[in-house]
Amino acid sequence: MLARLSRLIPGLLLYGFADALMIRAAVGVDPWTVFAQGVSLHTPLSIGILTNIIGLGVLLLWIPLRQRPGLGTVLNILLVGPSIDLGLWLLPAPEALWSRIAYFTAGLLLLAVASGIYIGARLGPGPRDGLMTGIHARFGIPIWVGRTGVELTVLAIGWLLGGNVGLGTAAFAILIGPLCGITLPLLDPVTRRERREAAQRTQAAEVSSTPAA
């Protein structure tokens, strides 16, 4: 458990810092951050605090979906928001377009790495990910359909409230899946072990099927 927590906590803190980089870039952010930004413009609360509150609200939706949170789910709600606020406090706002693009690129890559680190701890999904899997399990809706529907809804609401929608939003939607497809197998020790064992079985099968000289 200690080893898994040593992955989970840094991964979540890096995730929040990655979000802060993309927010500072001001070229568009992911749908849930657009939603938090939009709400923050109409309340005295920071984006980080609202990220916590929204995460808690999403967690409450797990109840009718009969989902059970893990320790990772709870820590996700507690840590990502403060990490976003800390990152926004530390990071200066870039002005030149090239520096804003660099901020966004760094944030997107860091977020993919952070996802691989904290998901690899296997201590429970984040509240938003659990919502998607819960919708799939409860209603039989394909995960990608449920995810697309939910994220388009929060994106539209956030945009109407004034959240930052731009080319970065589209880039996030297109690239985050393939990037996590690279980082998750690399940073998840269970996946690495399974791949290694599968390769060993394949090699053993090839050796056994080779006719003797």
The 8 nearest C-alpha neighbors of each residue, nearest first, counted from 0:
[[1, 3, 2, 4, 5, 120, 122, 6],
 [2, 0, 4, 3, 5, 6, 7, 120],
 [3, 1, 5, 0, 4, 6, 120, 7],
 [2, 4, 120, 0, 6, 5, 1, 7],
 [5, 3, 7, 1, 6, 2, 8, 0],
 [6, 4, 2, 3, 7, 8, 1, 9],
 [7, 5, 3, 4, 120, 8, 117, 9],
 [6, 8, 117, 4, 10, 120, 5, 9],
 [7, 9, 11, 10, 6, 4, 5, 12],
 [10, 8, 12, 11, 7, 6, 13, 5],
 [9, 11, 117, 113, 116, 7, 13, 8],
 [10, 12, 14, 8, 13, 9, 79, 7],
 [11, 13, 9, 15, 14, 82, 10, 79],
 [14, 12, 16, 10, 11, 15, 113, 9],
 [15, 13, 11, 17, 110, 113, 12, 16],
 [14, 16, 83, 79, 82, 18, 12, 17],
 [15, 17, 19, 13, 86, 83, 18, 14],
 [18, 16, 106, 14, 20, 110, 19, 15],
 [17, 19, 15, 21, 16, 20, 22, 83],
 [20, 18, 16, 22, 83, 86, 17, 87],
 [21, 19, 106, 17, 23, 18, 22, 102],
 [20, 22, 103, 24, 18, 106, 23, 19],
 [21, 23, 19, 24, 20, 25, 18, 28],
 [22, 24, 20, 25, 21, 92, 19, 87],
 [23, 25, 99, 21, 22, 102, 103, 26],
 [26, 24, 23, 22, 27, 21, 163, 99],
 [25, 27, 167, 165, 24, 166, 28, 99],
 [28, 26, 165, 167, 164, 168, 163, 25],
 [29, 27, 168, 167, 33, 32, 21, 22],
 [28, 30, 168, 32, 31, 171, 33, 27],
 [31, 29, 154, 33, 32, 150, 153, 34],
 [30, 32, 34, 33, 29, 35, 153, 154],
 [31, 33, 35, 34, 29, 30, 36, 28],
 [34, 32, 162, 30, 36, 157, 31, 35],
 [157, 33, 35, 31, 37, 32, 36, 153],
 [36, 34, 32, 38, 37, 33, 46, 49],
 [37, 35, 162, 39, 33, 34, 38, 46],
 [36, 38, 162, 160, 157, 161, 34, 40],
 [37, 39, 35, 40, 41, 36, 34, 160],
 [40, 38, 36, 42, 41, 37, 44, 46],
 [39, 41, 38, 37, 42, 36, 161, 160],
 [42, 40, 39, 38, 43, 37, 160, 44],
 [41, 43, 39, 44, 40, 38, 45, 37],
 [44, 42, 39, 45, 41, 40, 38, 46],
 [45, 43, 42, 39, 48, 49, 46, 47],
 [46, 44, 48, 47, 39, 49, 43, 84],
 [45, 47, 49, 48, 35, 39, 36, 50],
 [48, 46, 80, 50, 84, 83, 45, 49],
 [49, 47, 51, 45, 50, 46, 80, 52],
 [48, 50, 52, 46, 51, 47, 53, 35],
 [49, 51, 47, 53, 80, 48, 52, 54],
 [52, 50, 54, 48, 76, 49, 80, 53],
 [53, 51, 49, 55, 54, 50, 56, 48],
 [52, 54, 56, 50, 55, 51, 49, 57],
 [53, 55, 51, 57, 52, 56, 76, 126],
 [54, 56, 58, 52, 53, 57, 51, 59],
 [57, 55, 53, 59, 58, 54, 52, 60],
 [56, 58, 54, 60, 59, 55, 126, 53],
 [59, 57, 55, 61, 60, 56, 126, 54],
 [58, 60, 56, 61, 57, 62, 55, 63],
 [61, 59, 57, 58, 62, 63, 56, 64],
 [60, 62, 64, 66, 59, 58, 63, 65],
 [61, 63, 65, 64, 60, 59, 66, 58],
 [64, 62, 65, 61, 60, 66, 59, 137],
 [63, 65, 61, 62, 133, 66, 137, 134],
 [66, 64, 62, 63, 61, 67, 133, 137],
 [65, 67, 61, 64, 133, 62, 68, 129],
 [66, 68, 65, 69, 61, 62, 123, 129],
 [69, 67, 72, 123, 66, 70, 73, 124],
 [70, 68, 123, 72, 71, 122, 67, 73],
 [69, 71, 73, 72, 122, 74, 123, 68],
 [70, 72, 122, 123, 74, 69, 73, 75],
 [73, 71, 125, 75, 69, 123, 70, 124],
 [72, 74, 70, 76, 75, 71, 77, 69],
 [73, 75, 77, 71, 76, 72, 78, 70],
 [76, 74, 72, 73, 77, 78, 79, 71],
 [75, 77, 51, 73, 74, 54, 78, 79],
 [78, 76, 74, 75, 79, 51, 73, 80],
 [77, 79, 75, 80, 81, 74, 76, 82],
 [80, 78, 15, 82, 81, 11, 75, 12],
 [47, 79, 81, 83, 50, 51, 82, 48],
 [82, 80, 84, 83, 47, 78, 79, 85],
 [81, 83, 15, 85, 79, 80, 84, 12],
 [84, 82, 15, 19, 86, 80, 47, 16],
 [83, 85, 47, 81, 87, 86, 82, 88],
 [86, 84, 82, 88, 83, 87, 81, 89],
 [85, 87, 89, 16, 83, 19, 88, 84],
 [88, 86, 84, 90, 19, 85, 89, 83],
 [87, 89, 85, 86, 90, 84, 91, 83],
 [90, 88, 86, 87, 85, 91, 84, 19],
 [89, 91, 87, 88, 86, 92, 23, 20],
 [92, 90, 93, 89, 23, 87, 88, 94],
 [91, 93, 23, 90, 94, 24, 99, 87],
 [94, 92, 99, 98, 95, 91, 24, 23],
 [93, 95, 96, 92, 99, 98, 97, 24],
 [96, 94, 98, 97, 93, 99, 100, 92],
 [95, 97, 99, 98, 100, 94, 93, 101],
 [96, 98, 100, 99, 95, 101, 94, 102],
 [99, 97, 101, 100, 95, 96, 93, 102],
 [98, 100, 24, 102, 96, 101, 97, 93],
 [99, 101, 103, 97, 98, 102, 104, 96],
 [100, 102, 98, 104, 99, 103, 105, 97],
 [103, 101, 99, 105, 100, 24, 104, 20],
 [102, 104, 21, 106, 100, 24, 101, 105],
 [105, 103, 101, 107, 106, 102, 100, 108],
 [106, 104, 102, 108, 103, 107, 109, 101],
 [105, 107, 17, 20, 103, 109, 21, 104],
 [106, 108, 110, 104, 109, 105, 103, 111],
 [109, 107, 111, 105, 110, 106, 104, 112],
 [110, 108, 112, 106, 111, 107, 17, 105],
 [109, 111, 113, 107, 14, 17, 112, 108],
 [110, 112, 114, 179, 108, 109, 113, 178],
 [111, 113, 109, 115, 114, 110, 182, 116],
 [114, 112, 10, 110, 116, 14, 115, 111],
 [115, 113, 111, 112, 116, 117, 118, 110],
 [114, 116, 183, 112, 182, 186, 113, 118],
 [117, 115, 113, 10, 119, 114, 118, 186],
 [116, 118, 7, 10, 119, 120, 114, 115],
 [117, 119, 120, 115, 121, 116, 114, 124],
 [118, 120, 187, 116, 121, 117, 115, 186],
 [119, 121, 3, 117, 118, 7, 122, 6],
 [122, 120, 119, 118, 123, 117, 3, 71],
 [123, 121, 71, 120, 69, 70, 124, 72],
 [122, 124, 69, 71, 72, 121, 70, 68],
 [125, 123, 72, 129, 128, 71, 126, 122],
 [124, 126, 72, 128, 127, 75, 129, 123],
 [127, 125, 129, 58, 128, 54, 72, 57],
 [128, 126, 130, 129, 125, 57, 131, 54],
 [129, 127, 131, 125, 130, 126, 124, 132],
 [128, 130, 132, 126, 131, 127, 124, 133],
 [129, 131, 133, 127, 128, 132, 134, 126],
 [132, 130, 134, 128, 133, 129, 146, 145],
 [131, 133, 135, 129, 134, 130, 136, 142],
 [134, 132, 130, 136, 135, 131, 64, 129],
 [135, 133, 137, 131, 132, 136, 138, 130],
 [134, 136, 140, 139, 132, 133, 142, 138],
 [135, 137, 133, 134, 139, 138, 132, 140],
 [138, 136, 134, 135, 133, 64, 139, 65],
 [137, 139, 140, 135, 134, 136, 133, 141],
 [138, 140, 135, 136, 137, 141, 134, 142],
 [139, 141, 135, 138, 142, 145, 134, 144],
 [142, 140, 144, 143, 135, 145, 139, 134],
 [141, 143, 145, 144, 135, 146, 131, 140],
 [142, 144, 146, 145, 141, 147, 131, 140],
 [145, 143, 147, 141, 142, 146, 148, 140],
 [146, 144, 142, 148, 143, 147, 131, 149],
 [145, 147, 143, 149, 144, 148, 131, 142],
 [148, 146, 144, 150, 145, 149, 151, 143],
 [147, 149, 145, 151, 146, 150, 144, 152],
 [148, 150, 152, 146, 151, 147, 145, 153],
 [149, 151, 153, 147, 152, 148, 30, 154],
 [150, 152, 154, 148, 149, 153, 147, 155],
 [151, 153, 149, 155, 150, 154, 148, 156],
 [152, 154, 156, 150, 155, 151, 34, 157],
 [155, 153, 30, 151, 157, 152, 156, 150],
 [156, 154, 158, 152, 153, 157, 151, 159],
 [157, 155, 153, 159, 158, 154, 160, 152],
 [34, 156, 158, 37, 160, 162, 33, 154],
 [159, 157, 162, 161, 155, 160, 156, 154],
 [160, 158, 156, 161, 157, 155, 162, 37],
 [159, 161, 37, 157, 158, 162, 156, 38],
 [162, 160, 37, 158, 159, 157, 163, 40],
 [163, 161, 37, 33, 158, 36, 157, 160],
 [162, 164, 27, 33, 165, 28, 161, 158],
 [163, 165, 27, 168, 162, 28, 158, 33],
 [166, 164, 27, 167, 168, 26, 163, 169],
 [165, 167, 169, 168, 27, 26, 170, 164],
 [166, 168, 27, 170, 26, 165, 169, 28],
 [169, 167, 27, 28, 171, 29, 166, 165],
 [168, 170, 172, 166, 171, 167, 173, 165],
 [171, 169, 167, 173, 168, 172, 174, 166],
 [170, 172, 168, 174, 169, 175, 173, 167],
 [171, 173, 169, 170, 174, 175, 168, 29],
 [174, 172, 170, 171, 175, 169, 176, 177],
 [175, 173, 171, 176, 177, 170, 172, 178],
 [176, 174, 178, 171, 177, 179, 172, 173],
 [175, 177, 179, 178, 174, 180, 173, 172],
 [178, 176, 180, 179, 174, 175, 181, 173],
 [179, 177, 175, 181, 180, 176, 111, 174],
 [180, 178, 182, 111, 181, 176, 177, 183],
 [179, 181, 177, 178, 183, 182, 176, 184],
 [182, 180, 179, 178, 183, 184, 177, 185],
 [181, 183, 179, 185, 115, 184, 112, 180],
 [182, 184, 115, 186, 185, 179, 187, 181],
 [185, 183, 187, 190, 186, 182, 191, 181],
 [186, 184, 182, 183, 187, 181, 191, 115],
 [185, 187, 115, 183, 184, 116, 182, 188],
 [186, 188, 119, 190, 184, 189, 183, 185],
 [189, 187, 191, 190, 192, 186, 119, 185],
 [190, 188, 192, 191, 187, 193, 119, 184],
 [189, 191, 193, 187, 192, 188, 184, 194],
 [192, 190, 188, 194, 189, 193, 195, 184],
 [191, 193, 195, 189, 190, 194, 196, 188],
 [194, 192, 190, 196, 195, 191, 197, 189],
 [193, 195, 197, 191, 192, 196, 190, 198],
 [194, 196, 192, 198, 193, 197, 191, 199],
 [195, 197, 199, 193, 198, 194, 192, 200],
 [198, 196, 194, 200, 199, 195, 193, 201],
 [199, 197, 201, 195, 196, 200, 202, 194],
 [198, 200, 196, 202, 197, 201, 203, 195],
 [201, 199, 203, 197, 202, 198, 204, 196],
 [202, 200, 198, 204, 199, 203, 197, 205],
 [203, 201, 199, 205, 200, 204, 198, 206],
 [202, 204, 200, 206, 205, 201, 199, 207],
 [205, 203, 201, 207, 202, 206, 200, 208],
 [206, 204, 202, 208, 203, 207, 201, 209],
 [205, 207, 203, 209, 204, 208, 202, 210],
 [208, 206, 204, 205, 209, 203, 210, 202],
 [207, 209, 205, 206, 204, 210, 203, 211],
 [208, 210, 206, 207, 205, 211, 204, 212],
 [211, 209, 208, 212, 207, 206, 205, 204],
 [210, 212, 209, 208, 207, 206, 205, 204],
 [211, 210, 209, 208, 206, 207, 205, 204]]
